[in-house]
Each structure stands twice: as C-alpha cells, then as structure tokens.
Amino acid sequence: VGKKTSERICLELRDKLVFPEAARAEAAVPSRLSVDDDVHSALVNLGYRPRDADGAIEAARRQLGSDAEFSAVLKAALRQLTKS
C-alpha cells in the first residue's frame, strides 16, 4: 500500500475508528452518578442503611462539589455518618 492509498484509507475510516488514547481518556472520567452509585454500594456493604447512605452522599456532594472523586466522597460521607 502506497502513501496515497494509505492516506485515502485513513481519511475514509477516520470517523469510524476509535483511537485507543481517546477511548482511555473518555473512560478515565467517571460520571457523578457512577461515583455516587459506587459510594452508595460501599456504604451499604459497610452496614449503613440505604437511606442513611443517600443522605450522607448528598451532604458530601454539597461540601465537595459535583466533580469530587470516589475516595473524597466516601471519606466525607463516612464523616457525615459518624457524626450522627
């Protein structure tokens, strides 16, 4: 395959291919719902009631903001639950 043919193939397939770097970058940013679900699951598995876990997560989000990572949300939620 020559230079012109390879350029044409790349041009035609550009929109159909997902490059590994782009796929990893998209997957590396978890959504807020995903983080909240993971924190909720962790708290319930630690023995907290689902309703209490939800309240603690909401309080943690108010404190930390919507872009906080899993570990920060979990720590803040645990602090909230141990206050009660």
C-alpha positions in Angstrom: 0.0 0.0 0.0 1.4 3.3 -1.0 1.3 6.7 0.6 -1.7 8.0 -1.4 -3.7 4.8 -0.7 -2.9 4.8 3.0 -3.9 8.5 3.3 -7.2 7.8 1.5 -7.9 4.8 3.7 -7.2 6.8 6.8 -9.4 9.7 5.6 -12.3 7.4 4.8 -12.1 5.5 8.1 -11.3 8.4 10.3 -14.9 8.8 11.7 -15.4 5.1 12.0 -12.3 4.3 14.1 -11.9 4.9 17.8 -8.3 5.5 18.8 -7.1 3.9 22.0 -5.9 7.2 23.5 -9.4 8.8 23.0 -11.2 5.7 24.4 -9.0 5.7 27.5 -9.5 9.4 28.1 -13.3 9.1 27.9 -13.3 6.1 30.2 -11.0 7.7 32.7 -13.5 10.3 33.8 -16.2 8.6 35.8 -19.6 10.3 35.9 -21.1 11.7 39.0 -23.8 9.1 39.0 -21.2 6.3 38.7 -19.2 7.7 41.6 -22.3 8.2 43.8 -23.5 4.6 43.0 -20.1 3.2 43.9 -20.1 5.2 47.2 -23.6 4.1 48.0 -22.7 0.5 47.4 -19.6 0.8 49.6 -21.6 2.3 52.4 -24.4 -0.2 52.2 -21.8 -3.0 52.2 -20.3 -1.5 55.3 -23.7 -1.9 57.0 -25.3 1.5 56.7 -28.9 1.8 55.7 -29.5 2.9 52.1 -31.5 5.9 53.2 -28.7 7.0 55.5 -26.1 6.4 52.8 -28.1 8.6 50.4 -28.3 11.4 52.9 -24.6 11.2 53.6 -23.7 11.3 49.9 -25.9 14.3 49.4 -24.2 16.1 52.3 -20.8 15.1 50.9 -21.7 16.5 47.5 -22.8 19.8 49.0 -19.5 20.0 50.7 -17.2 18.9 47.9 -19.0 19.7 44.7 -20.0 17.6 41.8 -16.6 16.8 40.4 -15.2 15.1 43.5 -13.6 11.7 43.2 -14.8 8.5 44.8 -12.3 8.5 47.7 -13.1 12.1 48.7 -16.9 11.5 48.5 -16.6 8.2 50.5 -14.5 9.9 53.2 -16.8 12.8 53.5 -19.9 10.5 53.6 -18.3 8.4 56.3 -17.5 11.5 58.4 -21.1 12.6 58.0 -22.4 9.2 59.1 -20.2 9.0 62.2 -21.4 12.5 63.3 -25.0 11.1 63.7 
